[in-house]
Amino acid sequence: MKTATIITGKDIRDMGFPPGKWYRSAIVHINNNNLSKKDIEAYLEQFKLPPSQPLFEEPVAYNLNISADNELEEENIAKVRETMDAVMRTPTVVGGSVMPDACPAGPVGTIPVGGVVATKNAIHPGMHSADICCSVMLTDFGKAHPKTILDAAQATTHFGPGGRPRGQQFKLPDDLKAAFEANDFLFDQKSLSIAQEHLGTQGDGNHFLFVGKSAKTGNTMMITHHGSRGPGARLYNKGMAAAARFKAILSPETLRQNAWIPFDTEEGQDYWEALQTIRKWTKLNHELLHDAVAEKARAVKENRFWNEHNFVFKDGDIFYHAKGATPLDAKFMPDITGPRLIPLNMAEPVLIVEGPTTATNLGFAPHGAGRNMSRSQHKRNLDHLTNEEIFAKETKGIDARFFSNEIDISELPSAYKPATAVREQMDTFGLGTVLDEVMPYGCIMAGDWQKNAPWRKKRRNRRD
């Protein structure tokens, strides 16, 4: 007997199918053809998801490419191991690796900074985090004077919250705008607006613009470090929401931060394409800044290359989620044009590296120096000194600048692990070979922009 009842999305959801793009066409098909209950069940079979999957009883084996030289580092590694053990019980996981710059990045069960997690047929938004495609780009400016480049960069770049003001914005290319409009995860007016406004911005935190000289050639090189800004953050939020809907059916036991979108669903395909569009946006973001600096400094680009270190990389049906890990394997970068970049801290060289994929590194290297303590703990350790005293001591010999004109001691060298230890462990664990070093001349970072944020100014005014 055929049904005379109009079938809605709620009816399909009640039958155990999470909401998806296919709902619209399915509802039209079912109602237009007045399908019987039996026929509806047969028709929906094509959209059926696998049965619910419990957590693995034991963590999937992973490689710990990190060692400790002191008690503080031992505590850090213990925390990294604890959180990584929880991550590796997620039902989609097939392998993992931890880099020497590893440190916790949230509650237990959150992929640590410096972690790589490989999953089968699944994209985990929580494992690439909100700073999608955080990446580094290098431009070789030949014999240009480093101060000329740094001054041009100071007048060109933009750090801090929000986007560029009107009149100072870069144009969002038509093809990139069309890619946003063609994707359900990216197409809304707010995302399009932010994609326009945030072009040519670098954000805050550990993002930087670094200028130095090649140890091999003496050429002046500029390196930028930032991610996908507002557009990436919005995609992350939408991805987490989609993954949560799948989690409710596929694996209720899985931690919220480890929920996934199956790649072989429409949502999975769309999310993967959205990631690639955000990758293009981020690469363009770097390029626009580098080209603008070149124009202002009247410098000539002799070479340029880049790599992301916070992204999802695909090899067949295996997805490698790198939360702060540099891809060594060329298969992960379709547009590879040079070696990879590993920054350490503002007073240390940026490493230019390459290296083979091994069973223990899964094709990745560290992405930086990492931290052994939180920003707040680092500040507490130095509260007997003024910010100016700390800054003078730690930036001696380099031209370090904060865009906000407010010192952020949590981004000074002592906030990070010793660069020598990271380099030694790279050699010990086979995590890339250093081809060249960009010796530091100076850098620009956001600084403590919140010190004079509008809401803090209002609070001070009220207090005064």
C-alpha positions in Angstrom: 0.0 0.0 0.0 1.3 3.4 -0.9 1.5 6.2 1.6 -0.6 9.3 1.3 1.5 11.1 4.0 3.9 13.8 2.9 7.4 12.6 3.9 9.6 15.3 5.5 13.2 15.6 6.5 12.3 14.8 10.1 10.8 11.5 8.9 14.0 10.5 7.2 16.1 11.6 10.2 13.9 9.5 12.5 14.7 6.5 10.3 18.3 6.9 11.3 19.8 9.0 8.5 21.7 12.1 9.4 20.8 15.3 7.5 22.6 15.7 4.2 22.5 17.5 0.9 20.7 14.4 -0.6 17.7 15.1 1.7 16.2 17.6 -0.8 16.3 15.3 -3.8 15.2 12.3 -1.7 12.1 14.1 -0.3 11.1 15.2 -3.8 11.6 11.7 -5.2 9.7 9.9 -2.4 6.7 12.3 -2.5 6.5 12.7 -6.3 6.4 8.9 -6.6 4.2 8.4 -3.6 6.4 5.5 -2.5 5.2 2.9 0.0 7.0 2.4 3.2 8.8 -0.7 1.8 9.8 1.3 -1.3 11.1 4.2 0.8 13.3 1.8 2.8 14.6 0.3 -0.4 15.3 3.7 -1.9 17.1 5.0 1.2 19.3 2.0 1.4 21.8 3.8 -0.9 22.3 6.5 1.8 22.7 4.1 4.7 25.8 4.7 6.9 27.8 2.0 8.5 26.7 0.7 11.9 27.8 2.6 15.1 31.4 2.1 15.9 32.8 1.9 19.5 36.1 3.3 20.5 39.1 1.0 20.2 39.8 -0.7 23.5 43.5 0.1 23.1 45.2 3.0 21.2 46.4 2.3 17.7 50.2 2.2 17.7 51.9 5.5 16.9 55.5 6.8 16.8 56.8 9.1 19.5 59.6 11.1 17.9 60.5 13.2 21.0 62.7 12.8 24.0 63.2 14.8 27.2 66.4 16.4 28.7 64.8 17.7 31.9 61.8 17.3 34.2 59.8 20.0 32.4 60.1 18.2 29.1 59.3 14.9 30.8 56.0 16.4 32.1 55.2 17.7 28.6 55.8 14.4 27.0 53.6 12.6 29.6 50.8 15.0 28.8 51.3 14.5 25.0 51.3 10.8 25.4 48.1 10.9 27.5 46.2 12.9 25.0 47.6 11.1 22.0 46.6 7.7 23.6 43.0 8.9 23.8 43.0 10.3 20.2 44.3 7.0 18.9 41.3 5.1 20.2 39.1 6.8 17.6 37.5 4.2 15.3 38.8 5.6 12.1 42.4 5.9 13.1 45.1 3.7 11.3 48.3 5.4 12.4 50.0 8.3 14.0 53.2 10.2 14.8 54.4 12.8 17.2 57.1 15.4 16.4 59.8 16.9 18.8 57.9 20.2 19.0 54.8 18.4 20.5 52.7 20.0 23.3 49.1 19.6 24.4 46.5 21.7 22.6 43.4 21.2 24.7 41.5 18.7 26.9 42.8 15.1 27.0 41.8 13.5 23.7 42.7 16.5 21.6 45.3 16.0 19.0 48.5 17.7 20.3 50.4 20.4 18.5 53.1 18.4 16.6 50.8 15.5 16.1 50.0 13.6 12.9 47.0 11.2 12.8 46.1 9.1 9.8 42.5 7.9 9.4 40.7 5.8 6.8 38.0 7.4 4.7 37.4 10.1 7.3 38.1 13.9 7.7 38.2 15.1 11.3 37.8 18.9 11.5 38.9 18.9 15.1 42.3 17.5 14.1 43.2 20.4 11.8 41.7 22.9 14.2 40.3 26.4 13.4 43.6 27.7 12.0 43.2 25.7 8.8 46.2 25.7 6.5 48.5 27.6 8.8 51.5 27.8 6.6 54.8 29.5 5.7 56.0 31.1 2.5 59.5 32.2 1.6 60.6 34.8 -1.1 64.2 35.2 -2.0 64.9 38.9 -2.7 68.5 38.4 -3.8 70.8 41.2 -2.6 68.2 43.6 -1.3 69.1 45.0 2.1 67.1 43.2 4.9 66.2 46.5 6.5 64.7 47.8 3.3 62.5 44.6 3.1 61.6 44.8 6.8 60.6 48.4 6.6 58.5 47.8 3.4 56.9 44.9 5.2 56.1 47.0 8.3 54.3 49.5 6.0 52.5 46.7 4.1 51.4 43.9 6.3 48.5 43.8 8.8 48.4 42.0 12.2 45.7 41.9 14.8 42.0 41.1 14.8 39.6 41.7 11.9 40.4 42.6 8.3 41.9 45.5 6.4 40.0 48.8 6.4 38.2 49.9 3.2 40.7 51.5 0.7 43.5 49.1 1.9 41.9 45.8 0.8 43.2 43.4 -1.8 40.7 42.2 -4.4 39.3 38.7 -4.1 39.8 37.1 -7.5 36.7 36.1 -9.4 37.6 32.4 -9.7 38.2 32.2 -5.9 34.9 34.0 -5.2 33.1 31.5 -7.5 34.7 28.6 -5.6 33.3 30.0 -2.4 29.8 30.4 -3.9 29.8 26.9 -5.4 30.4 25.2 -2.0 27.8 24.7 0.7 30.3 25.0 3.5 31.7 28.3 2.2 28.7 30.0 0.6 27.2 32.6 2.9 27.4 36.3 2.8 29.5 36.5 6.0 32.1 34.1 4.7 32.4 36.0 1.4 32.7 39.3 3.1 35.4 38.0 5.4 37.3 36.4 2.6 37.5 39.8 1.0 38.4 41.8 4.1 40.9 39.4 5.6 43.1 39.1 2.5 46.5 40.4 3.3 46.2 40.0 7.1 48.3 37.8 9.4 46.3 37.6 12.6 48.1 37.3 16.0 49.6 34.7 18.3 52.7 33.0 16.9 52.1 34.3 13.4 55.0 36.4 12.1 56.9 38.1 9.2 60.6 37.2 9.4 63.5 38.7 7.4 66.9 37.2 7.3 69.8 36.2 5.1 70.6 32.8 3.6 73.6 31.2 5.3 74.6 29.7 1.9 74.1 32.6 -0.5 73.8 35.7 1.6 70.6 36.5 -0.2 67.9 38.4 1.7 64.8 36.2 2.4 61.4 37.0 3.8 59.1 34.4 5.4 55.5 34.9 6.4 53.6 32.6 8.8 49.8 32.6 9.1 46.7 30.6 8.3 43.3 31.1 6.7 42.1 33.7 9.1 38.3 34.3 9.3 37.3 32.2 6.3 39.1 29.1 7.7 37.7 29.6 11.2 34.2 29.7 9.8 34.7 26.6 7.7 36.1 24.9 10.8 32.9 25.7 12.8 30.7 24.4 10.0 32.8 21.3 9.7 32.6 20.6 13.4 28.8 20.9 13.3 28.6 18.5 10.4 30.9 16.0 12.1 28.8 16.2 15.3 25.7 15.2 13.3 27.5 12.1 11.9 29.0 11.3 15.3 25.5 11.0 16.8 24.9 8.0 14.5 28.3 6.7 13.6 30.1 6.8 17.0 28.4 8.3 20.0 31.4 7.3 22.2 33.9 9.3 20.2 35.0 12.5 21.8 33.4 15.7 20.3 36.8 17.0 19.1 37.5 13.8 17.2 34.1 13.5 15.4 34.5 13.0 11.6 32.8 13.5 8.3 32.9 10.3 6.1 34.7 11.1 2.9 32.4 9.0 0.8 29.3 11.1 1.6 28.2 14.3 -0.2 29.3 16.3 2.9 32.7 14.6 2.9 33.2 15.5 -0.8 32.1 19.1 -0.2 34.2 19.5 2.9 37.3 18.2 1.1 36.7 20.7 -1.7 36.1 23.5 0.8 39.5 22.7 2.3 41.2 23.0 -1.1 39.5 26.4 -1.7 40.7 27.6 1.7 44.2 26.4 0.9 44.1 28.5 -2.3 42.9 31.5 -0.4 45.7 31.1 2.2 48.4 30.7 -0.4 47.1 33.9 -2.2 47.1 35.6 1.2 50.8 35.0 1.4 51.5 35.9 -2.2 49.7 39.2 -2.0 51.8 40.3 1.0 55.1 39.2 -0.6 54.3 40.9 -3.9 53.2 44.1 -2.2 56.5 44.1 -0.2 58.5 43.5 -3.4 56.7 46.4 -5.1 57.2 48.8 -2.1 60.9 47.9 -1.7 61.5 47.8 -5.4 63.0 44.3 -4.9 63.1 41.5 -7.4 61.8 38.0 -6.5 64.5 35.4 -7.3 62.7 32.4 -5.8 59.6 31.5 -3.8 58.2 28.4 -2.2 55.8 27.5 0.6 54.2 24.7 2.7 51.3 24.4 5.0 51.8 22.6 8.4 48.3 22.6 9.7 46.1 20.8 7.2 44.6 17.5 6.1 46.6 15.6 3.4 45.1 12.8 1.3 46.8 9.6 -0.1 44.2 7.2 -1.5 41.6 6.6 1.2 44.0 7.6 4.0 43.8 11.2 5.4 46.7 12.6 7.3 45.7 15.2 9.8 48.8 17.3 10.7 48.2 19.6 13.7 51.5 21.5 13.4 53.7 19.2 11.4 55.6 19.9 8.2 54.9 17.6 5.2 58.2 16.2 3.9 56.6 13.9 1.3 56.0 15.7 -2.1 52.8 13.7 -2.6 51.1 15.8 0.0 51.7 19.1 -1.9 50.4 19.2 -5.5 52.1 22.6 -6.1 55.4 21.9 -4.6 58.2 24.1 -6.0 61.0 23.8 -3.4 62.0 22.4 0.0 60.1 22.9 3.2 60.4 25.6 6.0 60.7 25.1 9.7 60.8 28.3 11.8 62.1 28.0 15.4 61.8 31.4 17.2 62.5 35.1 16.2 66.2 34.9 17.3 67.0 31.6 15.6 67.3 30.6 11.9 64.4 29.4 9.8 65.4 26.0 8.6 65.1 25.0 4.9 64.7 21.2 4.9 63.9 18.1 2.9 63.9 14.4 3.7 62.5 11.0 3.0 59.3 9.4 4.3 60.0 6.7 6.9 57.9 4.3 8.8 58.2 6.5 11.9 57.7 10.0 10.5 54.8 9.1 8.1 56.2 11.8 5.7 56.3 14.7 8.2 58.8 16.8 10.2 58.4 19.3 13.0 56.8 22.7 12.3 58.7 24.7 14.8 60.1 24.7 18.3 56.9 24.1 20.3 56.3 25.0 24.0 56.9 23.1 27.3 54.5 25.4 29.2 51.5 27.6 28.6 51.8 31.3 27.7 50.4 32.3 31.1 52.9 30.1 33.0 55.7 31.6 31.0 54.6 35.1 31.9 54.3 34.1 35.6 57.9 32.7 35.5 59.1 36.2 34.4 56.9 38.4 36.4 59.9 39.7 38.4 61.1 41.5 35.3 59.5 44.2 33.2 58.4 43.5 29.7 61.0 46.0 28.5 63.8 44.2 30.4 62.8 40.8 29.0 62.5 42.2 25.4 65.9 43.9 25.5 67.6 40.8 26.7 65.9 38.3 24.3 65.9 40.4 21.1 69.5 41.6 21.4 71.1 41.7 17.9 67.8 41.5 16.0 65.3 44.1 14.8 62.2 42.7 16.5 58.9 44.7 16.1 55.4 44.3 17.4 52.7 45.7 15.0 50.6 46.8 18.0 53.6 48.5 19.6 52.9 46.4 22.7 55.4 43.8 23.8 54.1 40.2 23.9 56.6 38.3 26.0 54.8 35.0 25.3 56.2 35.1 21.8 59.8 35.9 22.8 62.5 33.1 22.4 62.3 31.9 26.0 58.7 30.9 25.6 59.7 28.1 23.2 61.6 24.9 23.5 65.4 25.2 22.9 66.0 25.3 19.1 69.1 23.1 19.5 67.1 20.3 21.1 64.5 20.3 18.3 67.3 20.1 15.7 69.1 17.3 17.5 65.9 15.3 17.7 65.3 15.9 14.0 68.6 14.2 13.4 68.0 11.4 15.9 64.5 10.5 14.6 65.1 11.1 10.9 62.9 14.1 10.5 64.5 16.0 7.6 67.9 17.3 6.6 68.8 21.0 6.8 69.8 22.3 3.4 70.1 26.0 4.4 69.3 28.4 7.2 67.8 31.9 7.0 69.8 33.7 9.6 67.6 36.3 11.5 67.8 40.0 10.8 64.4 41.0 12.2 60.7 40.1 12.4 57.3 41.6 13.0 54.6 40.0 15.1 51.2 41.2 16.3 52.2 41.9 19.9 49.8 42.3 22.8 47.1 44.0 20.7 44.5 43.2 23.4 46.2 45.6 25.8 44.6 48.5 24.0 41.6 46.7 22.6 38.4 49.0 22.6 36.7 47.0 25.3 39.7 47.4 27.6 40.0 51.1 26.9 36.3 51.5 27.9 36.9 49.5 31.1 39.9 51.7 31.9 37.9 54.9 31.2 35.1 53.7 33.5 37.6 52.9 36.2 39.4 56.2 35.9 
